[in-house]
Structure formats: structure tokens, C-alpha cells
Amino acid sequence: MTSVHLPHGLDGLQRLRRRFGFDGNDLRRATDRRQRAVGLAAAVSFAGIAPPLCAGVVSLTYRSGLGAEAAQAATHRLVDARVTRIETQTTGQMRYSFAVLAWTTPDGQTHWATVPAKKAAGPGAIRRVWVDASGEMTRRPQSRSDTVMTAAFAGAATTVAAGAVPFSAYMLVRRRCDRRRARMWDVAWARLDRRQMY
């Protein structure tokens, strides 16, 4: 009889399917069938819950990101900040340098910030920094790539969270089934030993 060789990837999927009890082996015991039923229920629940939940979270996160893009583009701006002095700090054998920046907003107020000093920076040097509507230093405005990446991470985290409950339930049932199978094997070996004695 000619054996059928599956592609490497499909062969691995078949082994994984048998490992989790998703095959139609008629010799499986009630414990095995119970584990298979729970596994199928977990897979179906994940397939039913994860896609719509993930899509909703991604859509909500993306719309929120678009709002943040518009708001920050309207309020954040670049200003010229002057390096007023360089400060150093020693921690153990490490030495760190910081630049103290100062800039003036259109309303005449002077703002200060301390940032890591670049090697070429010195007192009097000019550095461009982002500031918000209040004139305080902030991060650059959120870009479209930031929004897309945040939405993607939110979708991935939601998918993992949606799968955690059914997967944990299946693994709990599988652990109990493994213990029951181990006890059944012990009983079977004990019976075999008694038969050999007599």
C-alpha cells in the first residue's frame, strides 16, 4: 500500500490536530471525546468572539487616533530653544550630560526644559523642540503611522485577550483529562500485573 506524504507544513498541522484531540479516532475513550468536545467549543467561541471584538476595538482606536492627529496638528508647533547651560550627573561609573533649554512663547512667557545633551550641544546652541498649546515641551504630533500602529497593537492585544479565556478553559479540562487518563493507565497496569500473577 502506498503511503501518502503530506507537505511539511500540513504534516505539522496534522500532528498538532491529533495532539489536541481533534481527530476522528474511534478508539478514543470517553475522556478523550470530552476533551475534544471542549476543545471544539473553545475554538468555536474564539472564532465567534475574536473577529468582531477585534474589529470593533481597531475601529474605535483608529478613529480616536485620527482625532488625536487633528488636535495635535492644530496645537503643536516647533520653536527655537536656546541651550542655557550643560549639567552633568554621575551615577556609579556612568556620567550623564543634560542640556537646560529655554524658549519664549508669543505671550512673552519663558519656558524651561531639561533634555539629554547632544555631544555637539553647548551653551548658546539652538535646538528645535515641539511645544503644545500652553507652550510646554511635548512630543511630536501623532502621525498616521502612529495611529495605524496603535490600532494594530490594540487589535492584536484584543485577539490575545479574547483567546485567553477559552484557551485557559480548554487547558484546564485537558489537564484534568490527563490526570484521569494517568489513573486509568495505573488501574490497567495493576490489572495486568494481577493477571500475570495468577
trRosetta pair geometry for C-beta under 8 A, 3 or more apart (Angstrom, degrees):
i j d omega theta_ij theta_ji phi_ij phi_ji
5 11 7.9 -26 -175 -71 63 128
6 10 4.3 -113 168 94 118 113
6 11 4.4 155 82 -64 110 80
6 14 6.5 106 48 -10 166 139
7 10 4.7 80 59 15 85 105
7 11 6.7 -152 89 -11 38 89
8 11 5.7 -56 -146 35 27 113
8 12 6.6 28 156 -19 62 104
9 12 5.8 -56 -155 34 31 111
9 13 6.6 30 149 -17 65 104
10 13 5.4 -52 -150 36 38 113
10 14 6.4 42 151 -22 67 101
11 14 5.6 -50 -150 32 33 113
11 15 6.6 33 152 -17 64 102
12 15 5.7 -52 -150 35 34 111
12 16 6.3 34 152 -18 66 105
13 16 5.5 -54 -146 38 34 112
13 17 6.2 37 153 -23 66 104
14 17 5.6 -51 -146 34 31 113
14 18 6.5 27 155 -14 65 104
15 18 5.9 -56 -148 39 31 107
15 19 6.1 36 152 -26 65 107
16 19 5.5 -52 -146 32 31 116
16 20 6.5 13 160 -3 64 107
17 20 6.4 -68 -150 46 27 96
17 22 4.5 -86 -168 73 81 107
17 23 6.0 103 129 -58 99 88
18 21 7.6 46 -175 -73 33 20
18 22 7.4 -99 -72 55 25 64
18 23 5.0 8 -102 -22 72 136
20 39 5.6 147 161 -148 103 154
21 28 7.4 105 -148 -136 94 148
21 32 5.8 -170 -135 -170 120 81
21 35 5.0 111 8 105 175 108
21 36 4.2 -131 138 -79 112 83
21 39 5.9 145 69 10 108 152
22 36 6.3 147 -89 -140 46 96
22 39 6.3 -117 -66 113 94 137
22 40 7.2 131 -112 -71 97 86
25 28 4.8 101 89 -32 98 99
25 32 7.8 -45 74 137 111 148
28 32 3.6 -115 -174 93 107 141
28 33 5.7 133 115 -51 117 77
28 36 7.4 48 145 -21 161 135
29 32 5.1 102 52 7 64 100
29 33 7.2 -127 104 -2 36 88
29 181 7.6 151 52 -106 137 92
29 184 7.5 151 139 152 177 173
30 33 5.7 -55 -146 39 34 109
30 34 6.2 38 153 -23 67 104
31 34 5.7 -52 -148 34 30 112
31 35 6.5 30 153 -18 63 104
31 177 4.8 146 175 -150 101 95
31 180 5.2 -166 -120 98 144 129
31 181 5.8 -171 106 -65 153 86
31 184 7.5 -148 -2 -15 149 148
32 35 5.7 -54 -150 36 33 110
32 36 6.3 34 151 -20 65 105
32 177 7.3 122 -83 -179 39 134
32 181 7.9 68 -60 -84 83 125
33 36 5.5 -51 -147 36 35 114
33 37 6.4 38 153 -23 66 102
34 37 5.7 -51 -148 33 32 111
34 38 6.5 28 154 -15 64 105
34 173 7.4 -134 133 177 95 120
34 177 6.6 -178 82 -96 105 124
35 38 5.9 -56 -150 38 32 109
35 39 6.2 33 152 -20 65 108
35 173 6.0 165 -118 130 70 105
35 174 5.6 83 -144 -100 118 68
35 177 4.5 -37 -67 -32 121 174
36 39 5.6 -56 -148 38 31 113
36 40 6.3 32 155 -19 66 104
37 40 5.8 -53 -148 36 30 110
37 41 6.4 31 153 -18 64 106
38 41 5.6 -53 -147 37 33 112
38 42 6.3 35 153 -21 65 105
38 169 7.1 -135 180 131 111 95
38 170 5.6 158 131 -116 101 71
38 173 4.5 -36 116 87 170 168
38 174 7.8 -152 85 -49 130 73
39 42 5.6 -52 -147 35 31 112
39 43 6.3 30 155 -18 65 105
39 170 5.2 82 -99 -141 64 125
39 174 7.7 60 -68 -66 105 109
40 43 5.7 -54 -146 37 32 110
40 44 6.2 30 156 -18 66 107
41 44 5.8 -55 -144 38 29 109
41 45 6.2 28 157 -18 65 108
41 166 7.7 -151 115 -147 72 113
42 45 5.9 -56 -145 38 28 109
42 46 6.3 28 156 -18 63 107
42 166 3.7 146 -153 171 84 105
42 167 6.5 122 176 -74 133 38
42 169 6.0 -176 -96 74 116 105
42 170 4.2 -54 -27 -53 166 120
43 46 5.8 -56 -148 37 29 110
43 47 6.2 26 155 -17 65 109
43 166 7.5 177 -47 145 26 140
44 47 5.7 -57 -145 39 30 109
44 48 6.2 23 157 -15 65 111
45 48 5.8 -61 -145 41 30 107
45 49 5.9 10 164 -7 68 116
45 166 4.9 169 78 -87 120 141
46 49 6.3 -66 -134 45 25 97
46 50 5.3 17 178 -19 68 121
46 162 6.4 122 -141 132 73 95
46 163 5.1 45 -132 -107 125 78
46 166 5.0 -126 -53 52 96 148
46 167 7.5 53 -74 -44 138 84
47 50 6.8 -39 -109 34 18 105
47 51 7.2 13 -174 -10 49 109
48 51 7.9 -76 -164 30 14 97
49 52 7.2 -85 -165 48 30 92
49 53 5.7 13 162 -11 71 127
49 162 5.2 -173 114 -165 107 117
50 53 5.9 -72 -141 46 23 108
50 54 5.7 22 168 -21 67 114
50 158 7.6 140 -151 128 71 85
50 159 5.3 60 -163 -132 114 71
50 162 4.1 155 -96 106 78 147
50 163 6.3 21 -83 -53 133 85
51 54 5.9 -58 -141 38 24 109
51 55 6.2 23 162 -18 63 109
52 55 5.6 -55 -144 38 32 112
52 56 6.2 34 158 -21 66 106
53 56 5.9 -55 -150 35 29 111
53 57 6.4 24 156 -15 65 107
53 158 5.7 -161 129 167 97 119
53 162 5.4 149 70 -83 145 137
54 57 6.0 -58 -147 39 30 107
54 58 6.1 28 157 -18 66 109
54 155 4.8 68 -171 -155 95 83
54 158 4.8 160 -103 96 66 122
54 159 5.1 25 -89 -66 130 86
54 162 7.1 -88 -49 -2 91 146
55 58 5.8 -56 -143 39 29 110
55 59 6.2 29 158 -19 64 108
55 155 7.9 43 -76 -123 29 111
56 59 5.8 -57 -147 37 28 110
56 60 6.2 24 158 -15 65 109
57 60 5.8 -57 -145 40 29 109
57 61 6.0 26 158 -17 66 110
57 154 5.2 -149 147 145 108 107
57 155 6.1 162 88 -91 106 56
57 158 4.4 167 35 -63 160 156
58 61 5.9 -58 -143 40 27 108
58 62 6.1 27 158 -21 64 110
58 151 4.9 76 -155 178 73 98
58 152 7.5 42 -125 -84 109 33
58 154 6.2 161 -92 88 54 104
58 155 4.2 19 -73 -73 110 113
58 158 7.7 -119 -40 27 77 143
59 62 5.8 -57 -145 36 26 110
59 63 6.4 23 159 -16 63 107
60 63 6.0 -56 -147 37 28 107
60 64 6.3 28 154 -17 63 109
61 64 5.7 -57 -148 39 31 112
61 65 6.3 34 152 -22 65 106
61 150 6.0 -149 166 124 118 94
61 151 4.4 161 99 -107 114 71
61 154 4.3 152 -53 39 165 164
61 155 7.7 -130 36 -40 140 76
62 65 5.5 -54 -149 35 31 114
62 66 6.6 35 152 -21 64 101
62 147 6.2 83 -141 163 61 102
62 148 7.5 33 -117 -99 99 48
62 151 4.3 29 -68 -95 83 146
63 66 5.6 -48 -150 31 35 113
63 67 6.7 36 151 -17 63 102
64 67 5.7 -54 -155 35 35 113
64 68 6.5 34 149 -18 66 104
65 68 5.5 -52 -147 36 36 111
65 69 6.4 44 152 -25 66 100
65 142 6.6 -137 -163 149 80 142
65 146 7.1 -172 -157 107 120 81
65 147 3.1 137 148 -134 137 97
65 148 7.8 -171 118 -35 162 35
65 150 5.7 157 -86 64 133 130
65 151 6.3 -93 -3 -45 145 101
66 69 5.5 -46 -150 29 34 116
66 70 6.6 30 154 -15 64 103
66 147 6.3 77 -59 -145 55 155
67 70 5.9 -57 -151 37 32 108
67 71 6.2 27 155 -16 67 110
68 71 5.8 -57 -141 41 31 109
68 72 5.9 22 164 -12 68 112
68 142 4.9 28 121 33 108 153
68 147 7.4 170 60 -91 108 102
69 72 6.4 -66 -144 42 21 101
69 73 6.1 21 160 -21 62 112
69 141 7.0 82 -146 161 54 103
69 142 5.0 -103 -86 89 64 99
69 143 7.2 69 -119 -136 107 12
69 144 6.7 40 -111 -74 151 59
69 147 6.1 -41 -47 -51 121 134
70 73 5.9 -56 -143 35 26 111
70 74 6.5 20 158 -17 61 110
71 74 6.0 -66 -156 37 28 108
71 75 6.4 -7 161 6 66 116
72 75 6.1 -72 -136 51 32 92
72 76 4.9 9 179 -5 77 122
72 141 3.9 156 127 -136 112 87
72 142 5.3 110 35 15 151 84
73 76 6.9 -43 -100 43 18 96
73 141 5.1 91 -75 -168 57 157
75 132 5.7 16 137 -166 110 70
75 133 4.1 -51 -159 -54 113 98
76 130 5.4 4 -174 -173 110 108
76 131 7.1 163 -148 79 63 35
76 132 5.8 -34 -93 -104 72 54
76 133 8.0 -66 -63 -41 43 63
76 138 6.3 -107 -115 77 109 125
76 140 7.2 121 153 -162 150 36
76 141 4.6 -176 56 -66 142 94
77 130 7.2 156 80 -147 22 65
77 131 6.3 -26 64 59 72 82
78 128 5.2 5 -172 -176 114 106
78 129 7.1 151 -147 76 65 26
78 130 6.0 -44 -91 -92 61 59
78 131 7.9 124 -121 14 16 78
79 103 5.0 105 125 177 127 151
79 105 7.6 -63 -105 -96 160 63
79 128 7.3 159 76 -149 30 61
79 129 6.2 -28 60 64 79 77
79 131 5.4 3 7 3 122 125
80 103 6.6 158 90 -120 47 115
80 126 5.1 -20 -166 -164 103 115
80 127 7.7 134 -158 68 54 32
80 128 6.3 -37 -98 -95 54 65
81 101 4.0 28 155 -178 130 120
81 102 6.5 150 -163 66 84 26
81 103 4.1 -74 -102 -50 75 115
81 113 7.3 -37 -151 43 156 109
81 126 7.1 139 71 -158 41 59
81 127 5.2 -32 68 69 95 83
81 128 7.4 146 18 -111 84 14
81 129 4.8 13 -5 10 132 120
81 137 7.9 7 -66 -87 153 117
82 101 6.9 142 70 -153 35 67
82 102 5.6 -30 62 63 87 82
82 103 6.9 143 10 -79 71 65
82 124 6.7 -25 -168 -142 102 28
82 125 7.4 149 -155 78 57 37
82 126 6.0 -33 -98 -99 62 65
82 127 7.9 156 -97 22 15 74
83 86 7.1 18 173 -61 120 79
83 99 4.9 -55 -130 -168 108 117
83 100 7.1 102 -159 66 61 52
83 101 6.1 -43 -95 -96 51 68
83 117 7.8 82 -137 -124 133 97
83 121 5.5 153 -79 178 160 104
83 122 6.5 139 96 100 145 23
83 123 5.6 -135 113 -115 96 30
83 124 6.4 -31 67 34 89 25
83 125 4.5 19 18 53 126 85
83 126 7.6 -124 -3 -66 83 20
83 127 6.5 75 -50 -8 93 110
84 100 4.9 -56 57 98 100 100
84 101 7.0 150 1 -122 89 15
84 102 5.0 52 -41 -3 124 117
84 123 6.5 -2 163 -134 20 88
85 99 7.8 170 89 -152 38 53
85 100 5.1 10 55 40 79 119
85 123 5.7 9 -98 -93 42 109
86 97 5.9 -7 -177 -171 106 106
86 98 7.2 152 -160 78 57 43
86 99 5.8 -29 -104 -100 71 65
86 100 7.6 -153 -81 10 23 81
86 117 5.5 54 -134 -105 101 158
86 121 7.2 144 -90 111 114 95
86 122 6.7 -50 -35 -132 130 49
86 123 6.6 -107 -14 -47 88 81
87 97 7.2 152 82 -157 43 55
87 98 4.8 -20 65 63 94 97
87 99 7.9 178 22 -84 74 18
87 100 6.4 65 -10 -33 110 105
87 114 7.4 -28 38 -141 129 120
88 95 6.1 -3 -173 -177 112 98
88 96 6.8 154 -157 82 60 46
88 97 5.2 -27 -99 -99 76 69
88 98 7.5 175 -85 18 28 74
89 95 7.4 161 82 -157 41 54
89 96 4.9 -17 62 62 91 98
89 97 8.0 179 21 -80 70 25
89 98 6.9 31 -3 -7 108 113
90 94 7.1 158 -155 87 55 48
90 95 5.0 -20 -102 -103 78 77
90 96 7.7 -179 -81 20 30 70
91 94 5.2 -17 68 67 83 99
91 95 8.0 170 25 -85 62 31
91 96 7.0 17 8 -3 104 112
96 116 7.4 -76 -173 -125 101 89
97 116 7.3 81 84 -165 65 63
97 117 4.0 -66 123 46 102 125
98 114 5.1 20 167 -179 127 101
98 115 6.8 156 -158 78 80 26
98 116 6.2 -65 -109 -108 65 33
98 117 5.6 165 -144 -25 8 96
99 114 7.2 164 80 -152 41 56
99 115 5.6 -22 60 66 91 80
99 116 7.4 24 13 117 88 20
99 117 4.0 122 -38 -97 91 85
99 118 7.4 -16 -24 15 140 66
99 121 5.2 -45 -82 133 146 145
99 125 8.0 -58 -147 63 142 116
99 127 7.4 98 115 -11 150 150
100 112 6.6 -11 -176 -166 91 103
100 113 7.7 164 -155 85 50 37
100 114 5.4 -24 -101 -99 66 79
101 112 6.8 152 82 -156 57 51
101 113 4.9 -14 59 62 106 84
101 114 7.4 -180 16 -86 78 27
101 115 6.3 17 -11 11 122 109
101 127 6.3 -80 -110 55 130 120
101 129 6.6 95 148 -24 163 149
101 137 7.7 81 79 -66 134 143
102 110 5.9 0 -171 -175 103 106
102 111 7.1 160 -150 81 54 45
102 112 5.4 -17 -97 -99 76 74
103 110 7.3 163 85 -150 29 62
103 111 5.7 -19 64 58 79 92
103 129 7.1 -150 -18 49 149 118
103 131 7.4 -133 86 -53 142 143
103 135 8.0 -159 96 -176 102 95
104 108 6.7 -18 -174 -150 109 29
104 109 6.9 162 -150 82 66 34
104 110 5.2 -34 -94 -94 78 67
104 111 7.6 162 -94 14 27 75
105 108 7.3 -40 76 26 70 21
105 109 5.2 -1 41 58 108 86
105 111 6.5 58 -28 -14 103 115
105 131 7.3 -145 -93 136 105 158
105 135 3.8 -58 -68 -116 145 132
107 135 7.5 -101 32 -54 108 144
109 135 6.2 113 80 97 116 170
111 131 7.3 115 69 -124 160 134
111 135 5.2 -176 -43 139 143 104
111 136 6.2 -162 -152 -100 142 49
111 137 7.2 167 138 -28 130 81
113 129 7.1 165 56 -174 148 168
113 136 7.9 120 -71 -165 117 68
113 137 4.4 18 -74 0 161 144
115 127 7.8 -137 60 114 144 161
115 129 7.8 -163 -36 -101 153 130
115 137 7.9 -120 -59 164 118 166
117 121 5.0 -139 -166 69 82 127
118 121 4.3 100 56 -16 83 108
120 125 7.5 137 125 -121 77 156
121 125 4.9 -145 -147 63 66 155
121 127 6.9 0 -116 -60 124 122
122 125 5.4 105 52 -26 56 116
129 137 5.2 -38 158 -125 131 107
130 137 6.8 93 78 -159 59 64
130 138 5.5 -79 114 73 101 71
130 139 6.4 2 75 137 142 16
130 140 5.1 -177 -47 -90 158 50
130 141 7.4 -160 -149 -27 141 66
131 134 8.0 -121 169 74 95 54
131 135 5.4 -6 171 -158 134 33
131 136 6.2 152 -152 75 87 23
131 137 5.7 -55 -97 -94 73 40
131 138 6.3 100 -144 15 25 89
132 135 7.3 -54 68 9 61 17
132 136 5.7 -10 37 60 101 78
132 138 4.4 65 -42 -15 99 144
140 143 7.7 5 120 -35 112 98
142 146 4.7 -124 -161 83 80 142
142 147 6.3 89 154 -54 114 86
143 146 4.8 107 53 2 70 101
143 147 7.3 -130 101 -3 43 86
144 147 5.5 -51 -152 35 37 114
144 148 6.3 36 152 -18 68 104
145 148 5.7 -52 -143 39 34 110
145 149 6.1 33 157 -19 66 108
146 149 5.9 -58 -145 39 27 109
146 150 6.2 27 157 -19 64 109
147 150 5.9 -56 -147 36 27 110
147 151 6.4 25 156 -16 63 108
148 151 5.8 -58 -149 38 29 110
148 152 6.3 30 153 -21 65 107
149 152 5.6 -54 -147 35 32 112
149 153 6.4 30 155 -17 66 105
150 153 5.9 -54 -147 37 31 109
150 154 6.3 32 153 -20 64 107
151 154 5.6 -54 -147 36 32 113
151 155 6.4 33 154 -20 65 104
152 155 5.7 -53 -150 35 31 111
152 156 6.4 30 153 -17 65 105
153 156 5.7 -54 -146 37 33 111
153 157 6.2 32 156 -18 66 107
154 157 5.8 -55 -145 39 29 110
154 158 6.2 32 154 -21 64 108
155 158 5.7 -55 -146 36 30 112
155 159 6.4 32 155 -21 64 105
156 159 5.7 -53 -150 34 31 112
156 160 6.5 30 154 -16 64 105
157 160 5.8 -54 -149 37 32 111
157 161 6.2 31 153 -18 66 108
158 161 5.7 -56 -145 39 31 111
158 162 6.1 32 155 -21 66 107
159 162 5.8 -53 -145 35 29 110
159 163 6.4 18 158 -10 63 110
160 163 6.0 -66 -150 43 28 104
160 164 6.4 45 151 -46 65 99
161 164 5.6 -38 -149 6 33 119
162 165 7.5 -58 -173 24 32 99
163 166 6.4 -68 -154 51 47 97
163 167 5.3 40 158 -19 81 120
164 167 6.0 -67 -142 44 22 108
164 168 5.9 22 162 -21 64 112
165 168 5.9 -56 -143 36 24 108
165 169 6.4 24 157 -18 62 107
166 169 5.5 -54 -145 37 34 113
166 170 6.3 34 156 -19 67 104
167 170 5.7 -53 -148 37 32 110
167 171 6.3 29 155 -17 66 106
168 171 5.8 -54 -144 39 31 109
168 172 6.3 35 154 -23 64 105
169 172 5.8 -54 -150 33 30 113
169 173 6.6 26 154 -14 64 105
170 173 5.8 -57 -150 39 33 108
170 174 6.1 33 153 -21 67 109
171 174 5.4 -52 -142 39 33 114
171 175 6.3 38 156 -24 65 102
172 175 5.8 -51 -150 31 29 111
172 176 6.7 25 152 -14 62 104
173 176 5.8 -57 -152 39 34 109
173 177 6.2 33 151 -18 68 107
174 177 5.5 -54 -144 39 33 111
174 178 6.2 39 154 -24 66 102
175 178 5.6 -49 -148 32 31 114
175 179 6.7 31 152 -17 62 102
176 179 5.7 -52 -152 34 34 110
176 180 6.4 33 150 -17 66 105
177 180 5.5 -53 -147 38 35 111
177 181 6.2 37 153 -20 67 104
178 181 5.7 -52 -145 36 31 111
178 182 6.4 35 153 -22 63 104
179 182 5.6 -52 -150 33 33 114
179 183 6.6 32 152 -17 64 102
180 183 5.7 -52 -150 36 34 109
180 184 6.4 35 151 -20 65 105
181 184 5.5 -53 -147 37 34 113
181 185 6.4 37 152 -21 66 102
182 185 5.7 -51 -150 34 32 112
182 186 6.6 35 150 -20 63 103
183 186 5.5 -51 -151 34 35 114
183 187 6.5 35 152 -18 66 103
184 187 5.7 -52 -148 36 34 110
184 188 6.2 34 153 -19 66 106
185 188 5.6 -54 -145 38 32 112
185 189 6.3 30 157 -17 66 105
186 189 5.9 -56 -146 38 29 107
186 190 6.3 30 154 -20 63 107
187 190 5.6 -55 -149 36 31 113
187 191 6.5 32 153 -19 65 104
188 191 5.8 -53 -151 34 32 111
188 192 6.5 32 151 -19 64 106
189 192 5.5 -52 -148 37 35 114
189 193 6.4 39 152 -22 66 103
190 193 5.7 -51 -149 33 32 113
190 194 6.6 32 153 -18 64 103
191 194 5.8 -54 -151 35 34 110
191 195 6.5 34 152 -19 66 104
192 195 5.7 -54 -150 34 33 111
192 196 6.5 30 154 -18 65 105
193 196 5.8 -57 -150 36 32 109
193 197 6.5 35 151 -24 65 103
194 197 5.6 -51 -150 30 35 114
194 198 6.7 4 161 5 66 107
195 198 6.4 -74 -149 51 30 89
